[in-house]
Every structure is written in structure tokens, then in C-alpha cells.
Amino acid sequence: MGAAFLDMDTMKFLVNHVHCLNELVTSERYAHHDTESLNLFLDAVLDFAETSLYPYFREMDANPAHWDSGTIATHEQIGEVIRKGAELGLLVAPIDEQDGGLQVPFTIHTAANAILESANNHVPGYLGLTLGAAELILRFGSEALRETYLSKMLGGEWCGTMCLTEPQAGSSLSDVQTGAWPDPGGYYRIKGQKIFISGGDHQHTDNIVHLVLARISGAPAGTKGISLFVVPKRRLAEDGAMISNDVSTAGDFQKMGQRGYCTTHLMFGENDDCRGWLVGAANHGLSYMFQMMNGARIAVGRGAAAIAVAAYQASLAYARERLQGRPIENSGKKDVQAEQVPIIQHPDVRRMLYLQKVITEGSMSLVLQTAYYVDRMRMATDLEERNKYHLLLEILTPVCKTYPSEKGIEAVSNGLQVLGGYGYCDDYVLQQYYRDIRIFAIYEGTTGIQSLDLLGRKLPMQDGKAYQLLISEMQHTIREANNLQPLISYSEELNNQIKRLHSVSMHLLEYARKNEYERYLADANLYMDLFGTVVVGWQWLKMAIIAFQKQQEKAVQYSDAFYQSKIHALSWYYKYEMPRTTALAVILTNPQALTLPGPDNF
Ligand SMILES: Cc1cc2nc3c(=O)[nH]c(=O)nc-3n(C[C@H](O)[C@H](O)[C@H](O)COP(=O)(O)OP(=O)(O)OC[C@H]3O[C@@H](n4cnc5c(N)ncnc54)[C@H](O)[C@@H]3O)c2cc1C
């Protein structure tokens, strides 16, 4: 079962069996759902993706969003997706029932969005940012803000955005300069500019609600002086009419990919008439925004995994049909009289397809693992359990954002290579996936920034507690695999990999202990690569355990070939991907420091 852009069997295998949907619905929090209805919800999302998103995927690339007389023109279908998506419940799915939501497990919400993003990654962001902005208002906003904005945003009438970046403040948000001046009217006057704002302006909703980071006049420098404001494009006047709130659109960035998803340059208060309303307490804005950003980082990993999944399906379909060349016989010769074979018969093409498979399915499993921990944290009935899942999320989120984004680029690049010359041409879709996926390693904190977060903050946090909890989770899987004879060699290998990761971690932490922080963090990016490779190796062992058990039980949900393909992919990952960690460990423990700041000797 599957669409052109997604193998739904694998998605359901991951959600239901590897990441244990049944455990979630037996909890008090999700007891009002059952696995059957949640699977039907995913089927409905797939149907929506096939009819309302996928057919417009290439059109949106060919007709990019663009600035037109002070506003941004985007593809008409985007409005339709916002409306229908809201009707389908996509904007209220993860919201608690007491706040008017469906309180669907986050795992299901994640799978649903991944389906949409596999179909057409240019559109779901409009919904995702609206939901994220609404969640911030719900969580930290005053009653008045909730009253004014939530029902319209969650009903799909108004969209939302997240405005952090400024020309001088990208990775370094401590340099945000947009200003906020208190007004006796109970609001703040906002002035400044934000760049690269996704979904920042379009014709599809009456209003766009920007969640803006700004600095109240007199606030301390750095991150401790940043506050969060709701700044709508239009505001309610005293007579009840909607009037301009002095938010203007200076331009739309023209990009190599995701061209249907507008990326705007916004000006706030050009005419000194832009009003913003404080969310929560003054100077706490960044910590509130980070709560949205943690979700957004999981969403970025999910989007990258989803694109890589779609590209894999396209490469696979091509490789099964494209006739080219003949097999090499055992004599070392080719029979030129023989028919040409589909390229899927050539070992090097198979290598590229397996690489795509292990990265894409490994990435999706990692994303769903992270979503599962979000659910476990929300389900927790005591503080200790809640803290456990919170810490697991702290350490896994930067990896969940980065592995699918970085390795996804490699997967799609190999997928493009499978098509040879056609891969490079716009007759086929691979070049679009290749351009679309490139942004995922950049926005929501670049790979460099995520890697600093993992090594500099998450590894040592609470004396390494988050890290130790994650290792314990992996060791639990190792113990399970030890009971299944054909998987024992893989569980031993994962154990060795964990030991290697641990010895590299201890080696690097020594620099931190000696206060050599620059040296400690210099190769954070390579540490992320090592860490992510081991974590995805863990995910493959989990998938193989379930596949093996179901194969033994002769479970009829999936075919024997399906289970076998998962076990084969495990072997492939451990033969071709895991050994990369050896080289990474050698580099990371090499005492030479060749990248520290110094003379410009490039
Ligand atoms: C298509 C698109 C959509 C976006 N959507 C949004 C949005 O909706 N809202 C929003 O607020 N922003 C958005 N952004 C902005 C995005 O989050 C930033 O581009 C990103 O955080 C990087 O900031 P920057 O571009 O200023 O790069 P810089 O911060 O200048 O980074 C340049 C390079 O230097 C590295 N670097 C920077 N500082 C350090 C450091 N301390 N240590 C090590 N390396 C470092 C980075 O890793 C990167 O490789 C979007 C960007 C794009 C392109």
C-alpha cells in the first residue's frame, strides 16, 4: 500500500509497532483514542495529501511566491490546504481537549505532518507555524490574547509566524535589536525589521499573527533582555474594524528550493504605528520561544525525513523501470546480445538505493522516537518520570533536527544519481527534492549551532544525566536483541559503538574540565555526526527486532518480504554506515587543533 511519495506500510509499521502506539492509547491522557481510529485519521491525511498537496508540488516550484505591490503572491492552492487542513483537524490535533483540541498523541500528529510533507513540502509549514504560534499564546499569553487570537488561528482563519531573525541576528539571537516601547494604552510600540520570515505574508487569510522577539527599551543586553510579543498584521480598532497594524512587507527572498513557501522581509513600525502585546513576563521571551523552537526542531527533522522518503520512492520507481546495461557475468564479460536490464539490477545502483532506504527510514524512526518521548513526557504521572522524558528530549532534539537534514541531503543526492542525467533535469522531480531539502540543515538553528548545543550543553547537562538516560534506552534495546539469535551480532556491535561514543565523549569533556572550551567545541559538528550515526543504528536495531518477531509470529499485517527488507536494511546499515564512526572517532581524539581561531592562512 502506498502513494507515489510514501510507503504507508513503513509509516504504519513505525508508528504502530516500533513506536508502540498501543502503549500511548492505554494511558489516561490518550484513553479517548484507539489505534484503529488514529490509523484511520492517518489514512484520511494520506488521502488529503494525495488529492490536495501532491498534484501541486511541481507547480509551486515553477511558480514561486513573489513580492507584488507590497504583498506576497503565493500559489492559490495554499489557501485551500489551510482551509481543508483546518477542517481535517490538523490545527487542533495536538492541542489538549480542555483547550478545545483533539488531544491526539504527538506521535500521530508527527506522522500526519510527515505524510503531508512527503507529498508537498512547500505547504505544511503554513499550518505548522500557525499551530506553533497559537500554542505559544495558549501557553504563555494572557486571557485577552487567547480570547482574541486562538479560535481564529486554530480555525484556520488567521495564520501565524515566528519572527526571530534580523539582518545582524541569525544564529546569535542575543543581538536582536527590534525595539518595544510601553504605551499607556496597555500595548507596546514595536519598531524594527525581521528577515527570512516563513509564511510572513500572503493573500490567503485576513490576518497574520506574528510572534516577535523584541527588546523593551532599557532591557538588559543579550538574551536576558528579550521579550516576546504578539504583533498582528491587522489589529482591531476601537470601532471593531480591522485596520493595518503598520507591518509592511519589504520583499520575498527568492530561494533555490521550497519556492512555494514564502520567506519574507518584514518591517514593523515604519510609520510609528505598530502595536505589539507582551506574551508572558518581560525579558523571558527567548525561553518561551525556545519551547516553540524545540517543537519546530523536531518538525524540521521530520520535514527533511519526509522529503528524503519521497525522493527514495521516486528513485526506486525509476530504477525498477529504466533499462540500461547488462549484468557482468561470472566470466567478467557481458553478453551484448542479451536484453538490457533495469538499473536496479546493478550493484552500485542498489548501493545507492539502500543508502537512501537506511537514511530515510532511519531518520523517520528517529523523528517518531522523539515524538514518542514527547508523548511519554505528557503522559507522565509523576515528576521523576516527566523529568526522565524531558531530559531524553533535551539530548535527542538536536540530533532529531540534524541527522535527517544532513544525511537527507546525502540520501537525495544519491537518489538523483540513480537517475543519471535525468536526475539533473527538470523532466524528473529529483532535482526539486535536492533543492528543497537543502534548507533543513540551515533554518531552526544550523547544523553548527545544533552540534554546539549537543556537545556543549546537552552532553554535560545535569552531570551527563540526559546522555546516560539515552544510553540506557539503547542498552534496553540491546538486551531485547540479545534474546534473538540472528540479531546478537548487531546488538554486540551497537554495544561496541556506544563504548566508542562514550570514550570520545569523555575525551572531549576533558577539554571542558580544563576550561579549554574552544578546543572542546571545535569539532562539535563531527561529534554530532558520530552521535547521530550511533543513534540511528539503535533505531535500525529496534526496527529489526520488531520485524524479526513479527516474521516469527507470521504476523499478517505485512508481507514476509516486508519484514525481510527491514532486517536486510539493518545489515546494510551496520556494514556500510556504522563503520564511519571509526574515522570520526580517530579525528575527534586527534590532539592536533587545526581549526582554532588564528592567522588567516587559507
Ligand atoms: C528559507 C528560510 C526560512 C527561514 N524561516 C525563518 C523564520 O520563519 N523565522 C525566523 O526567525 N528565521 C527564519 N529563518 C532564518 C534562519 O533561522 C537563519 O538563517 C539561521 O538561523 C542562520 O542564521 P544566519 O542566516 O544569519 O546565518 P549566520 O548566523 O550568519 O551563520 C552563518 C554560518 O556561520 C555559522 N555560525 C554562526 N555562528 C556560529 C557560532 N557561534 N559558532 C559556530 N558557527 C557559527 C553557522 O552555523 C553558519 O554556517 C529562515 C531562513 C531561511 C533561509
PDBQT file of the ligand as one rigid body, heavy atoms in Angstrom, charges set to zero:
ROOT
HETATM    1  C1  LIG A 701      14.194  29.725   3.854  1.00  0.00    +0.000 C 
HETATM    2  C2  LIG A 701      14.411  30.261   5.234  1.00  0.00    +0.000 A 
HETATM    3  C3  LIG A 701      13.355  30.308   6.128  1.00  0.00    +0.000 A 
HETATM    4  C4  LIG A 701      13.544  30.836   7.404  1.00  0.00    +0.000 A 
HETATM    5  N1  LIG A 701      12.468  30.974   8.243  1.00  0.00    +0.000 NA
HETATM    6  C5  LIG A 701      12.624  31.687   9.392  1.00  0.00    +0.000 A 
HETATM    7  C6  LIG A 701      11.509  32.044  10.183  1.00  0.00    +0.000 A 
HETATM    8  O1  LIG A 701      10.367  31.682   9.886  1.00  0.00    +0.000 OA
HETATM    9  N2  LIG A 701      11.723  32.798  11.279  1.00  0.00    +0.000 N 
HETATM   10  C7  LIG A 701      12.949  33.226  11.651  1.00  0.00    +0.000 A 
HETATM   11  O2  LIG A 701      13.074  33.925  12.650  1.00  0.00    +0.000 OA
HETATM   12  N3  LIG A 701      14.047  32.899  10.928  1.00  0.00    +0.000 NA
HETATM   13  C8  LIG A 701      13.904  32.152   9.803  1.00  0.00    +0.000 A 
HETATM   14  N4  LIG A 701      14.998  31.830   9.045  1.00  0.00    +0.000 N 
HETATM   15  C9  LIG A 701      16.310  32.247   9.492  1.00  0.00    +0.000 C 
HETATM   16  C10 LIG A 701      17.194  31.074   9.892  1.00  0.00    +0.000 C 
HETATM   17  O3  LIG A 701      16.781  30.543  11.123  1.00  0.00    +0.000 OA
HETATM   18  C11 LIG A 701      18.638  31.590   9.889  1.00  0.00    +0.000 C 
HETATM   19  O4  LIG A 701      19.008  31.777   8.541  1.00  0.00    +0.000 OA
HETATM   20  C12 LIG A 701      19.593  30.653  10.586  1.00  0.00    +0.000 C 
HETATM   21  O5  LIG A 701      19.320  30.610  11.961  1.00  0.00    +0.000 OA
HETATM   22  C13 LIG A 701      21.044  31.069  10.385  1.00  0.00    +0.000 C 
HETATM   23  O6  LIG A 701      21.239  32.439  10.621  1.00  0.00    +0.000 OA
HETATM   24  P1  LIG A 701      22.004  33.310   9.514  1.00  0.00    +0.000 P 
HETATM   25  O7  LIG A 701      21.359  33.064   8.201  1.00  0.00    +0.000 OA
HETATM   26  O8  LIG A 701      22.069  34.711   9.990  1.00  0.00    +0.000 OA
HETATM   27  O9  LIG A 701      23.447  32.695   9.433  1.00  0.00    +0.000 OA
HETATM   28  P2  LIG A 701      24.680  33.039  10.401  1.00  0.00    +0.000 P 
HETATM   29  O10 LIG A 701      24.219  33.052  11.804  1.00  0.00    +0.000 OA
HETATM   30  O11 LIG A 701      25.378  34.227   9.868  1.00  0.00    +0.000 OA
HETATM   31  O12 LIG A 701      25.585  31.763  10.188  1.00  0.00    +0.000 OA
HETATM   32  C14 LIG A 701      26.467  31.604   9.071  1.00  0.00    +0.000 C 
HETATM   33  C15 LIG A 701      27.351  30.376   9.320  1.00  0.00    +0.000 C 
HETATM   34  O13 LIG A 701      28.154  30.594  10.492  1.00  0.00    +0.000 OA
HETATM   35  C16 LIG A 701      27.933  29.568  11.454  1.00  0.00    +0.000 C 
HETATM   36  N5  LIG A 701      27.948  30.153  12.781  1.00  0.00    +0.000 N 
HETATM   37  C17 LIG A 701      27.320  31.281  13.204  1.00  0.00    +0.000 A 
HETATM   38  N6  LIG A 701      27.566  31.487  14.494  1.00  0.00    +0.000 NA
HETATM   39  C18 LIG A 701      28.353  30.481  14.917  1.00  0.00    +0.000 A 
HETATM   40  C19 LIG A 701      28.942  30.119  16.161  1.00  0.00    +0.000 A 
HETATM   41  N7  LIG A 701      28.758  30.849  17.258  1.00  0.00    +0.000 N 
HETATM   42  N8  LIG A 701      29.706  29.002  16.218  1.00  0.00    +0.000 NA
HETATM   43  C20 LIG A 701      29.877  28.226  15.136  1.00  0.00    +0.000 A 
HETATM   44  N9  LIG A 701      29.351  28.524  13.927  1.00  0.00    +0.000 NA
HETATM   45  C21 LIG A 701      28.593  29.621  13.822  1.00  0.00    +0.000 A 
HETATM   46  C22 LIG A 701      26.575  28.963  11.106  1.00  0.00    +0.000 C 
HETATM   47  O14 LIG A 701      26.473  27.612  11.539  1.00  0.00    +0.000 OA
HETATM   48  C23 LIG A 701      26.551  29.097   9.590  1.00  0.00    +0.000 C 
HETATM   49  O15 LIG A 701      27.205  28.010   8.995  1.00  0.00    +0.000 OA
HETATM   50  C24 LIG A 701      14.821  31.272   7.784  1.00  0.00    +0.000 A 
HETATM   51  C25 LIG A 701      15.894  31.186   6.888  1.00  0.00    +0.000 A 
HETATM   52  C26 LIG A 701      15.695  30.715   5.626  1.00  0.00    +0.000 A 
HETATM   53  C27 LIG A 701      16.852  30.719   4.651  1.00  0.00    +0.000 C 
ENDROOT
TORSDOF 0
